[in-house]
Amino acid sequence: MEIDEKTRNTCSNWTCPNDRELLLRAKLETGWSFKTNSYQNFNTKNDSINEQERSIIVDVLMRAQKSEEIENKRIWYLRLLNF
């Protein structure tokens, strides 16, 4: 499927607005989405995580670290065996 020159130029000149522009549009309520006002209320909650959630996060991070250590050992052994 071939794209004509006009369409190609239109597609290549479009850039996604950065976060600053999107936030400004949301504050002015002139953004591209009908939900732009929700950006103003997005960070109004000050919910901190509880101790149970914190322990779950720590557990996940420790499992990820252990998994990475195992993978690094596996790679080291493969290099040692010249694979």
C-alpha positions in Angstrom: 0.0 0.0 0.0 1.5 3.3 -1.1 1.0 6.5 0.8 0.7 9.7 -1.3 3.0 12.6 -0.7 0.4 14.8 1.1 -0.4 12.1 3.6 3.2 11.3 4.2 4.0 14.9 5.0 1.0 15.3 7.3 1.9 12.1 9.2 5.6 13.0 9.6 5.0 16.5 10.9 2.7 15.5 13.7 4.3 15.2 17.2 2.8 14.2 20.4 2.4 17.1 22.9 4.7 16.8 25.9 3.5 16.5 29.5 3.9 20.2 30.2 1.6 21.1 27.3 -1.0 18.5 28.2 -1.0 19.7 31.8 -1.4 23.3 30.7 -4.3 22.3 28.4 -5.9 20.5 31.3 -5.6 23.5 33.6 -7.2 25.7 30.9 -9.8 23.0 30.2 -9.0 23.3 26.5 -7.3 19.9 25.9 -8.0 17.4 23.2 -9.9 15.1 25.6 -13.3 15.7 27.2 -11.7 14.4 30.5 -9.1 17.3 30.7 -10.6 18.5 33.9 -9.7 15.2 35.6 -6.0 16.2 35.5 -6.6 18.9 38.1 -8.2 16.4 40.5 -5.8 13.6 39.8 -3.2 14.3 42.5 -5.5 15.7 45.1 -5.6 12.4 47.0 -2.9 12.0 49.6 -3.3 8.2 50.1 -0.1 6.7 51.4 0.5 3.0 51.3 -0.1 0.9 54.4 2.3 -1.5 56.0 0.9 -4.6 54.2 1.2 -3.0 50.8 4.8 -1.9 51.7 5.7 -5.4 52.7 4.3 -6.8 49.4 6.3 -4.3 47.4 9.5 -5.1 49.3 8.8 -8.8 48.8 8.4 -8.3 45.0 11.6 -6.3 44.8 13.5 -8.9 46.7 12.2 -11.7 44.5 13.2 -9.6 41.4 16.7 -9.1 42.9 17.1 -12.8 43.6 15.9 -13.7 40.1 18.5 -11.2 38.6 21.2 -12.8 40.7 20.3 -16.3 39.6 20.3 -15.1 36.0 23.7 -13.4 36.3 25.1 -16.6 37.8 23.6 -18.6 34.9 25.2 -16.3 32.4 28.5 -16.5 34.2 28.5 -20.3 34.1 27.6 -20.2 30.4 30.6 -17.9 29.7 32.8 -20.1 31.8 31.8 -23.1 29.7 32.3 -21.0 26.5 28.7 -21.3 25.3 
